[in-house]
Amino acid sequence: MSYLNVAEVETALALAARPENAAFTELTPLPHRTWEGRTCSALRIGAARTARAGVYLLGGVHAREWGSPDILVNLARLLTDAYRTGTGITQGGASTSAEEVRRIVTTLDVVVLPQVNPDGRHHSMTRDPMWRKNRRPAGPGHPRCPGGGGRGPGVDLNRNYDFLWDHTTAFSPQAPVATSDDPCDEVYRGPGAASEPETANVTWLLDRYPSVTHFVDVHSFGEMILYNWGDDDDQTTDPSMTFANAAWDGKRGIPDATPGGDPHQYREYLPAADLDEAVALSGVMRDAIRAAHGRQYSVSSAVGLYPTSGTSDDWAFSRHFTDRTDRRVLGFTIEWGRQRPSIPKSFHPDYPDMVPVIEEITAALLALCSTVADRAAGSALGDQPPAVPGQRSHAGTTADTALTDSTGQRG
């Protein structure tokens, strides 16, 4: 066995949506071609046309994180096979019962986009294993970027979303924000918010499925489960202290854990109920990972990795704050896998070492889906009107120390 290449990821999604699964799957080609002319697909798994909630699973954003598409393809294959045959799913020591599988598929839309960045994946697998970004070519007047070792033109797609994208305005000049306006930098944010076709595909898909209530972006490495927010520490008492309030521009991005503390005392607002749910669901995923193969993942707000702007999980969560016709979508990032003796092997371990990671993250995502399905069946999630695909809905901690990565950003 080996990592799936770009074509094999697409083939695997099509196989999950084969005719015998047609009653509960939908394969959707995404509308925006990449810079190198590729298209990619997403898979919706769900037996009800009007799902009461949804989980959006994203992978393959960063090219060198080879295992993320394989994880989501594994989940799609197992979930569709198990529902069709009326069986459960076992991943290592973690199990999802046949009844849990049935409840997931009959209650939720599970939206799977395993390969956001096919150009970058192809480049990483065939030419430059440490490549992170998409393959946007250098623009007029851009400096000539050195090549090799992950260096070169392109956009870090997980800095390109329309959430505090203009970090030079939104953040304190002293903030250690892991974002850059240098086109050669591996965390280059792009020429504008949501400028990239890959970013446009991710946003288009969320608009297509307004049932979605939870969003997970699968990355490597560090054995972390991260929840909103990533720009600064969380707080639940002052709704005016928010990304949408320009009065706080120039003051964000210095977490309390920074040596010397935060002189501006800025913290990003979210409702206490949302924070409680995010922490609880992170714990559900952590426990499933431990059950699978005994690994202990840490849980923290996303700023515990490092302060960021323009990330997918914060963008997904932020939409409801600026437009109440958008459904609230809690955002998570999983940083799978431990740090290994070399940085390249941390991002893409030898495949035999990747297999238990695939299983533990699949178990975590299934546990998340099962818990969301339970709550949607008769709790606050279920109180919101069901959403029809293709229509906009009008329903209304302490951070762990991040691992050191001397040659490349994670997240």
Secondary structure, DSSP 4 states (H G I P E B T S, - for coil): -----HHHHHHHHHHHTSGGGTTTEEEEE-S---TTS---EEEEE-S-TT-SEEEEEE---STT-THHHHHHHHHHHHHHHHHHHT--EEETTEEE-HHHHHHHHHHEEEEEE--S-HHHHHHHHHT-TT--S--PPPPTTPPPPPPBTTBSS---GGG-SSSS--HHHHB-TT---S-BS-TTSTTB--SSTT-SHHHHHHHHHHHH-TTEEEEEEEEESSSEEEES-SSS-EESS-TTSSTT-GGGTTSB---TTSTT--TT---EE--HHHHHHHHHHHHHHHHHHHHHH----EEEEGGGT---SS-HHHHHHHHHHH-TTSPP-EEEEEEES---SSHHHHHS--HHHHHHHHHHHHHHHHHHHHHHHHHHHHSTGGGSPP--TTS-------PPPPPP-SS----
